[in-house]
């Protein structure tokens, strides 16, 4: 899995690059936005909550920046932290501001 042979008669298989996966024994495709892969991947994995990737062909996901959050897997973007809450880098769920603060 995660390897291909594009030509007949090869002695070994070629590996799919990071950010792609093997869709058949002879073809690698880029992972869609929101998904990523390491080298030799047979499938792409979704970015976990708190992370995202807006580009296809990603080898990893980015943490949501401070002031924003990502509450689901496979995200291609982040959401703005609502008023009355705060969000640090990589936030999954906005946190209520303590009493006496905003």
C-alpha positions as CSV (number, residue, x, y, z in Angstrom):
1,X,0.0,0.0,0.0
2,X,1.2,3.5,-0.8
3,X,3.4,2.3,-3.6
4,X,2.8,2.1,-7.4
5,X,4.3,0.8,-10.6
6,X,3.7,3.1,-13.6
7,X,5.5,0.9,-16.1
8,X,5.6,-2.8,-16.9
9,X,8.7,-4.7,-16.1
10,X,9.9,-2.7,-13.1
11,X,11.8,-4.6,-10.5
12,X,10.4,-2.5,-7.6
13,X,7.6,-0.2,-6.8
14,X,7.7,3.6,-6.5
15,X,6.5,5.3,-3.3
16,X,3.7,7.9,-3.3
17,X,5.0,11.2,-2.0
18,X,3.8,12.8,1.2
19,X,0.6,14.6,0.5
20,X,-0.6,11.9,-1.9
21,X,-2.0,8.4,-1.7
22,X,-2.2,5.3,-4.0
23,X,-5.6,5.1,-5.7
24,X,-4.5,2.0,-7.6
25,X,-1.4,0.0,-8.1
26,X,-0.3,2.4,-10.8
27,X,-1.4,5.8,-9.8
28,X,-0.9,8.3,-6.9
29,X,-3.3,11.2,-6.3
30,X,-3.0,14.3,-4.2
31,X,-5.0,14.3,-0.9
32,X,-7.9,16.8,-1.0
33,X,-8.0,19.9,1.2
34,X,-8.7,19.0,4.8
35,X,-6.8,15.7,4.5
36,X,-3.1,14.9,4.6
37,X,-0.7,11.9,4.2
38,X,2.8,10.8,5.0
39,X,5.1,9.1,2.5
40,X,3.9,5.7,1.2
41,X,0.3,6.3,2.2
42,X,-2.6,4.1,1.0
43,X,-5.2,6.6,2.3
44,X,-5.3,10.3,3.3
45,X,-6.2,11.1,6.9
46,X,-8.4,14.0,8.1
47,X,-6.9,16.8,10.0
48,X,-7.9,16.5,13.6
49,X,-10.1,19.1,15.4
50,X,-8.0,22.2,16.2
51,X,-6.1,21.8,12.9
52,X,-6.8,22.5,9.2
53,X,-5.3,22.5,5.7
54,X,-6.7,24.6,2.9
55,X,-4.6,23.0,0.2
56,X,-4.7,19.7,-1.6
57,X,-1.5,17.7,-1.4
58,X,-0.7,18.4,2.2
59,X,1.8,16.4,4.2
60,X,0.5,17.8,7.5
61,X,-2.1,20.1,9.1
62,X,-1.8,23.6,10.6
63,X,-2.9,24.6,14.1
64,X,-5.8,27.1,14.1
65,X,-4.3,30.5,14.9
66,X,-4.9,32.3,18.2
67,X,-8.3,34.0,18.1
68,X,-9.8,31.2,15.9
69,X,-10.9,27.6,16.4
70,X,-11.6,24.4,14.4
71,X,-14.3,22.2,15.9
72,X,-14.4,19.3,13.4
73,X,-12.1,16.9,11.6
74,X,-11.1,17.4,8.0
75,X,-11.4,21.2,8.1
76,X,-10.2,23.4,5.3
77,X,-10.5,26.6,7.2
78,X,-10.9,28.0,10.8
79,X,-13.7,29.9,12.5
80,X,-13.5,33.2,14.3
81,X,-13.7,33.0,18.1
82,X,-17.0,34.5,19.2
83,X,-17.3,37.6,21.5
84,X,-17.2,36.6,25.2
85,X,-14.9,33.7,24.5
86,X,-11.1,33.2,24.0
87,X,-9.3,30.8,21.7
88,X,-5.6,30.0,21.9
89,X,-3.6,28.4,19.1
90,X,-5.1,24.9,18.2
91,X,-8.4,25.6,19.9
92,X,-11.2,23.0,19.4
93,X,-13.9,24.6,21.6
94,X,-13.9,28.3,22.5
95,X,-13.5,29.0,26.3
96,X,-15.8,31.3,28.2
97,X,-14.1,34.5,29.4
98,X,-14.1,34.5,33.3
99,X,-16.5,36.7,35.1
100,X,-15.4,40.3,35.1
101,X,-13.6,40.0,31.8
102,X,-14.3,40.0,28.1
